[in-house]
Amino acid sequence: MSDVLVVGGGIVGLLGALELTRRGRAVTIIDAPTQYPPASWAGGGILSPLYAWRYSDAMTRLSVDAFSRYQQILGECDAARIPGYEALLHSGGLWVETGGDDAARARRWAERWQIPVQSVSASERMPESAAGAGLLFPSLGNIRNPGLLKVLRAHLQRVGVRFQSAMVSRVLPTRVGAEVLAADGRKWQGDTVVVSAGHMAEQLLLPMGMAMPLFPAKGEMLLFRMKPGQVPAVMLTEKGYLIPRQDGSVLVGSTLRKGDNTSYPTVAGRYQLERLAASLWPALASCSPAFHWAGVRPGCERDIPFIGPVPGTNGIFAAVGHYRNGLVSAPASAELLAQLIAGEPPFTDPEPYSLSSASPSSRSSSSFFNR
């Protein structure tokens, strides 16, 4: 039996397992990547919340040092042995279209959190851009998320983390920990269980008495093959964004459809994204996308995730509701989660992320242990 069972193998679950192995815990990750691909596979990998100064301080604390955290993680994972490793992190910066009061607010935010910022028009960074005035955050960047997930899974297997492919149907609290039940009849027992199952977490937590404000949110993206250097930085506008990769590929995103838990791309989504691409960078109007894909984000009605013990249980924890900020906030979320599990002093006040602020369902948690 593993010390910790992690339900969900997206970026939060993988990094949570990494943090726990650092603390000497034996970890098993249970997920179904074929049936439910992790949202972190499909995302764009921008290492900043979109318009970060519009979020609460609690979100900034989870995201402000994401780039340096990933540098450390990739070093620990010995990612240099992986072909193409040098292309995982892109440090070209983040340009954001903004002006007026919003730009002033962004500057105050950047000064407070000691993030370099410059006033730069879009044409100064990218002459072909159709965007206008904005701010450049040169210390920010993006990460190539599919490659990151592969590196992490390979490293975790090397350090002894076990992976079980299964669709989890139930997490049943016991006096200590929980029993995890799979749809095919398999079961696992753990003294510590972490629920980090993306948009599926809602149905796993509800029987424990937690009515979480979670929902699926489908997003679609396009990838264009272009020459390296044409898009020097992530270019973010209110309409959408361009994300450059080291090999010259450019991602365009994204659509957003709340309540949709399907992961197949649509014709309507493609047309919407092609129009968006042409509006962000007119040169793309004459180009055909190389790839079109979709993913399901773990939506949440508030702007910060839930991280911590599940009230009314003993040894069950959750890290859920990261929505569009899973990749950027995952390293800090995983550290906070592991600190709470290990009983260590947390690096930040855990109260804003507590599940105690979620609405309890009508089911009494006291009945869990009488079954």
C-alpha positions as CSV (number, residue, x, y, z in Angstrom):
1,M,0.0,0.0,0.0
2,S,1.3,3.5,-0.9
3,D,1.5,6.2,1.7
4,V,-0.4,8.5,-0.6
5,L,-2.9,7.9,-3.4
6,V,-3.3,10.7,-5.9
7,V,-6.5,10.7,-7.9
8,G,-5.7,12.6,-11.1
9,G,-2.6,12.8,-13.2
10,G,-2.6,16.3,-14.6
11,I,0.0,18.9,-13.7
12,V,-1.2,19.4,-10.2
13,G,-1.3,15.7,-9.4
14,L,2.1,15.1,-10.9
15,L,3.8,18.0,-9.1
16,G,2.0,17.0,-5.9
17,A,3.5,13.6,-6.2
18,L,6.9,15.1,-6.9
19,E,6.7,17.2,-3.7
20,L,5.6,14.2,-1.6
21,T,8.4,12.0,-2.9
22,R,10.8,14.7,-1.8
23,R,9.4,14.2,1.7
24,G,9.9,10.4,1.5
25,R,6.3,9.4,0.8
26,A,5.5,6.5,-1.4
27,V,2.9,7.7,-4.0
28,T,0.6,6.0,-6.4
29,I,-1.2,8.1,-9.1
30,I,-4.5,6.8,-10.4
31,D,-5.8,8.4,-13.5
32,A,-7.4,7.6,-16.9
33,P,-5.5,9.8,-19.4
34,T,-7.0,8.1,-22.5
35,Q,-10.6,8.6,-21.4
36,Y,-10.0,11.9,-19.6
37,P,-6.9,13.7,-21.0
38,P,-5.6,16.2,-18.4
39,A,-6.4,19.9,-19.1
40,S,-2.7,20.7,-18.6
41,W,-2.0,18.7,-21.8
42,A,-4.3,20.9,-23.9
43,G,-3.4,24.3,-22.4
44,G,-1.2,27.0,-23.9
45,G,1.3,27.0,-21.1
46,I,1.4,30.8,-20.4
47,L,3.3,31.2,-17.1
48,S,1.1,34.0,-15.9
49,P,-2.7,34.4,-15.3
50,L,-4.3,36.4,-18.1
51,Y,-4.3,40.0,-17.0
52,A,-2.8,38.9,-13.7
53,W,-3.4,42.2,-11.8
54,R,-7.1,41.6,-12.1
55,Y,-6.8,38.5,-9.8
56,S,-6.7,38.4,-6.0
57,D,-3.4,38.4,-4.1
58,A,-4.0,34.7,-3.3
59,M,-3.7,33.9,-7.0
60,T,-0.6,36.0,-7.4
61,R,1.1,34.1,-4.5
62,L,0.6,30.9,-6.4
63,S,1.8,32.2,-9.8
64,V,4.3,35.0,-9.3
65,D,7.5,32.8,-9.4
66,A,6.2,30.0,-11.8
67,F,9.0,30.5,-14.4
68,S,11.8,30.0,-11.8
69,R,10.0,27.1,-10.2
70,Y,9.8,25.3,-13.5
71,Q,13.5,25.9,-14.1
72,Q,14.2,24.2,-10.8
73,I,11.8,21.3,-11.5
74,L,13.2,20.6,-14.9
75,G,16.7,20.6,-13.4
76,E,15.6,18.1,-10.7
77,C,14.0,15.9,-13.3
78,D,17.2,15.8,-15.3
79,A,15.3,16.9,-18.3
80,A,18.5,17.6,-20.2
81,R,18.6,13.9,-21.1
82,I,15.3,14.4,-23.0
83,P,15.6,15.3,-26.7
84,G,14.2,18.8,-27.2
85,Y,14.4,19.7,-23.5
86,E,15.8,23.2,-24.4
87,A,12.5,24.0,-26.2
88,L,10.3,23.4,-23.2
89,L,10.7,26.8,-21.6
90,H,10.4,30.0,-23.7
91,S,11.6,33.1,-22.0
92,G,10.6,35.7,-24.5
93,G,8.4,37.6,-22.1
94,L,4.7,38.4,-22.0
95,W,3.2,41.4,-23.9
96,V,-0.3,42.5,-22.9
97,E,-2.5,44.9,-24.7
98,T,-3.7,47.5,-22.2
99,G,-4.0,51.2,-21.5
100,G,-5.4,53.9,-19.3
101,D,-6.5,53.0,-15.8
102,D,-5.9,49.3,-16.4
103,A,-2.3,49.9,-17.4
104,A,-1.8,52.0,-14.3
105,R,-3.2,49.2,-12.2
106,A,-0.9,46.7,-13.9
107,R,2.1,48.9,-13.1
108,R,1.2,49.2,-9.5
109,W,0.8,45.4,-9.3
110,A,4.1,44.8,-11.0
111,E,5.9,47.2,-8.7
112,R,4.4,45.5,-5.6
113,W,5.4,42.0,-6.7
114,Q,8.8,43.2,-8.1
115,I,8.1,42.1,-11.7
116,P,9.8,44.1,-14.4
117,V,7.5,46.0,-16.8
118,Q,8.0,48.3,-19.8
119,S,5.6,50.3,-21.9
120,V,5.9,48.8,-25.4
121,S,3.5,49.0,-28.3
122,A,2.7,45.8,-30.2
123,S,4.4,47.1,-33.3
124,E,7.7,47.6,-31.4
125,R,7.8,43.9,-30.6
126,M,6.1,42.5,-33.7
127,P,5.6,44.9,-36.6
128,E,3.0,42.8,-38.3
129,S,0.7,42.8,-35.2
130,A,-2.7,44.4,-35.3
131,A,-2.7,45.1,-31.6
132,G,-2.0,48.6,-30.1
133,A,-0.5,50.0,-26.9
134,G,0.5,47.7,-24.1
135,L,3.0,46.5,-21.5
136,L,5.8,44.0,-21.7
137,F,6.7,41.8,-18.8
138,P,10.2,40.5,-20.0
139,S,10.7,38.1,-17.1
140,L,7.6,36.1,-17.9
141,G,7.2,33.4,-20.5
142,N,5.6,30.1,-21.4
143,I,6.2,26.3,-21.2
144,R,5.6,23.6,-23.7
145,N,3.1,21.6,-21.6
146,P,2.9,18.2,-23.4
147,G,6.6,17.9,-23.2
148,L,6.6,18.9,-19.6
149,L,4.0,16.2,-18.7
150,K,6.2,13.6,-20.4
151,V,9.3,14.7,-18.5
152,L,7.5,14.7,-15.2
153,R,5.9,11.2,-15.7
154,A,9.2,9.7,-16.7
155,H,11.0,11.3,-13.7
156,L,8.3,10.2,-11.3
157,Q,8.6,6.6,-12.5
158,R,12.3,6.7,-12.0
159,V,11.9,7.8,-8.4
160,G,9.4,5.1,-7.6
161,V,6.0,6.6,-8.1
162,R,3.5,4.0,-9.4
163,F,0.9,4.8,-12.0
164,Q,-2.4,3.0,-12.2
165,S,-4.6,3.5,-15.3
166,A,-8.3,3.5,-14.1
167,M,-11.4,5.5,-14.1
168,V,-12.1,6.4,-10.5
169,S,-15.8,6.2,-9.7
170,R,-15.8,6.8,-5.9
171,V,-13.6,7.9,-3.1
172,L,-15.0,6.4,0.2
173,P,-13.7,8.0,3.4
174,T,-12.5,5.6,6.1
175,R,-11.5,6.3,9.7
176,V,-8.0,7.1,8.3
177,G,-7.7,8.0,4.7
178,A,-10.0,6.5,2.1
179,E,-10.7,3.7,-0.3
180,V,-10.5,4.5,-4.0
181,L,-12.9,2.6,-6.2
182,A,-12.4,2.2,-9.9
183,A,-15.2,1.6,-12.4
184,D,-13.8,-1.8,-13.3
185,G,-14.0,-3.0,-9.7
186,R,-10.4,-2.5,-8.6
187,K,-9.8,-0.7,-5.3
188,W,-7.0,0.9,-3.5
189,Q,-6.6,1.9,0.2
190,G,-4.6,4.9,1.3
191,D,-4.0,6.6,4.7
192,T,-3.7,9.8,2.7
193,V,-5.7,10.4,-0.5
194,V,-5.4,13.5,-2.8
195,V,-8.3,14.4,-5.1
196,S,-6.8,16.4,-8.1
197,A,-9.1,15.1,-10.8
198,G,-9.8,18.2,-12.7
199,H,-13.4,18.7,-13.8
200,M,-14.2,15.2,-12.5
201,A,-13.4,16.3,-8.9
202,E,-16.9,17.7,-8.3
203,Q,-18.6,14.3,-8.5
204,L,-15.9,12.7,-6.3
205,L,-16.2,15.3,-3.6
206,L,-20.0,15.7,-3.5
207,P,-20.6,12.4,-1.7
208,M,-18.2,13.6,1.0
209,G,-20.5,16.5,1.8
210,M,-18.9,19.1,-0.4
211,A,-20.9,21.0,-3.0
212,M,-18.0,22.6,-4.8
213,P,-18.5,25.5,-7.3
214,L,-16.7,23.5,-10.1
215,F,-17.7,22.9,-13.7
216,P,-16.1,21.7,-17.0
217,A,-15.1,24.4,-19.5
218,K,-14.1,23.3,-22.9
219,G,-11.4,25.2,-24.8
220,E,-10.1,24.8,-28.4
221,M,-6.8,26.0,-29.8
222,L,-4.9,26.1,-33.2
223,L,-1.2,25.7,-34.0
224,F,0.4,27.3,-37.0
225,R,3.9,26.4,-38.4
226,M,5.8,29.6,-38.8
227,K,9.4,30.7,-38.9
228,P,11.2,31.1,-35.5
229,G,11.3,34.6,-34.1
230,Q,8.3,36.0,-35.9
231,V,6.4,36.1,-32.6
232,P,9.0,37.2,-30.1
233,A,6.8,37.0,-27.0
234,V,3.4,35.8,-25.8
235,M,1.0,38.4,-27.3
236,L,-2.1,38.8,-25.2
237,T,-5.2,40.9,-26.0
238,E,-8.8,40.9,-24.7
239,K,-9.8,38.9,-27.8
240,G,-7.2,36.1,-27.4
241,Y,-3.5,35.4,-27.6
242,L,-0.5,34.2,-29.6
243,I,2.0,31.9,-28.0
244,P,5.4,31.3,-29.6
245,R,7.4,28.1,-29.3
246,Q,11.1,27.8,-29.8
247,D,10.7,25.9,-33.1
248,G,8.6,28.8,-34.6
249,S,5.2,27.2,-34.0
250,V,2.6,29.7,-32.9
251,L,-0.5,28.7,-30.8
252,V,-3.7,30.7,-31.1
253,G,-6.3,30.5,-28.4
254,S,-8.7,30.0,-27.2
255,T,-12.4,29.3,-27.2
256,L,-14.3,29.0,-23.9
257,R,-17.5,27.0,-23.5
258,K,-18.6,26.6,-19.9
259,G,-20.4,23.4,-19.0
260,D,-19.1,21.4,-22.0
261,N,-17.1,18.3,-20.9
262,T,-16.3,17.0,-24.4
263,S,-12.7,17.0,-25.6
264,Y,-13.2,16.9,-29.4
265,P,-12.5,19.9,-31.7
266,T,-15.4,21.4,-33.6
267,V,-15.9,23.1,-36.9
268,A,-17.4,26.2,-35.3
269,G,-14.4,26.4,-32.9
270,R,-11.9,26.2,-35.8
271,Y,-13.7,29.0,-37.7
272,Q,-13.8,31.1,-34.6
273,L,-10.1,30.6,-33.9
274,E,-9.1,31.3,-37.6
275,R,-10.9,34.6,-37.4
276,L,-9.2,35.3,-34.1
277,A,-5.8,34.4,-35.6
278,A,-6.2,36.8,-38.5
279,S,-7.3,39.6,-36.2
280,L,-4.3,39.2,-33.9
281,W,-1.7,38.7,-36.7
282,P,-3.0,39.4,-40.3
283,A,-0.2,37.2,-41.7
284,L,-2.1,34.2,-40.4
285,A,-5.1,34.9,-42.6
286,S,-3.4,33.2,-45.5
287,C,-2.1,30.3,-43.5
288,S,-3.7,27.0,-42.7
289,P,-3.4,25.6,-39.2
290,A,-1.3,22.5,-38.7
291,F,-3.2,21.3,-35.7
292,H,-6.5,21.9,-34.0
293,W,-7.4,20.4,-30.6
294,A,-9.6,20.7,-27.5
295,G,-9.4,20.2,-23.8
296,V,-11.6,20.5,-20.8
297,R,-10.5,22.9,-18.1
298,P,-11.4,22.4,-14.4
299,G,-13.7,25.4,-14.1
300,C,-14.3,27.2,-10.8
301,E,-16.7,30.0,-9.8
302,R,-13.9,31.8,-7.9
303,D,-10.5,33.1,-9.1
304,I,-8.4,30.8,-6.9
305,P,-8.3,27.0,-6.5
306,F,-9.2,25.0,-3.5
307,I,-6.2,23.4,-1.7
308,G,-6.3,21.5,1.6
309,P,-8.0,18.9,3.7
310,V,-11.6,17.9,3.0
311,P,-13.7,18.9,6.0
312,G,-15.2,16.1,7.9
313,T,-12.6,13.5,6.7
314,N,-9.3,12.3,8.1
315,G,-6.5,12.1,5.6
316,I,-8.4,13.2,2.4
317,F,-7.1,16.3,0.7
318,A,-8.1,18.1,-2.5
319,A,-6.3,20.4,-5.0
320,V,-9.1,21.4,-7.5
321,G,-10.6,24.3,-9.4
322,H,-7.5,25.7,-11.0
323,Y,-9.5,26.6,-14.1
324,R,-7.3,28.5,-16.7
325,N,-4.3,28.8,-14.3
326,G,-3.4,25.2,-13.6
327,L,0.0,25.2,-15.3
328,V,1.1,28.6,-13.9
329,S,0.0,27.9,-10.3
330,A,0.7,24.1,-10.1
331,P,4.3,24.3,-8.7
332,A,3.2,26.5,-5.7
333,S,-0.1,24.6,-5.3
334,A,1.8,21.3,-5.1
335,E,4.2,22.7,-2.5
336,L,1.4,24.1,-0.4
337,L,-0.5,20.8,-0.6
338,A,2.5,18.7,0.4
339,Q,3.2,21.0,3.3
340,L,-0.3,20.6,4.6
341,I,-0.1,16.8,4.2
342,A,3.3,16.7,6.0
343,G,2.3,19.1,8.8
344,E,5.0,21.6,7.8
345,P,4.7,25.3,8.1
346,P,3.1,26.5,4.8
347,F,4.9,29.0,2.7
348,T,1.8,31.1,2.5
349,D,-1.4,31.4,4.5
350,P,-3.5,28.4,3.5
351,E,-6.8,29.9,4.6
352,P,-7.8,31.6,1.3
353,Y,-7.6,28.2,-0.5
354,S,-9.4,26.2,2.2
355,L,-12.3,23.9,1.3
356,S,-14.1,25.1,4.4
357,S,-15.2,28.1,2.3
358,A,-17.1,25.8,-0.1
359,S,-20.8,25.2,0.5
360,P,-21.4,21.9,2.3
361,S,-24.0,19.7,0.7
362,S,-27.1,18.3,2.6
363,R,-25.3,15.1,3.2
364,S,-23.7,15.0,6.7
365,S,-20.1,14.1,6.7
366,S,-20.5,12.5,10.1
367,S,-22.2,9.5,8.4
368,F,-19.1,8.6,6.4
369,F,-17.5,6.5,9.1
370,N,-20.7,4.6,10.0
371,R,-21.0,2.7,6.8
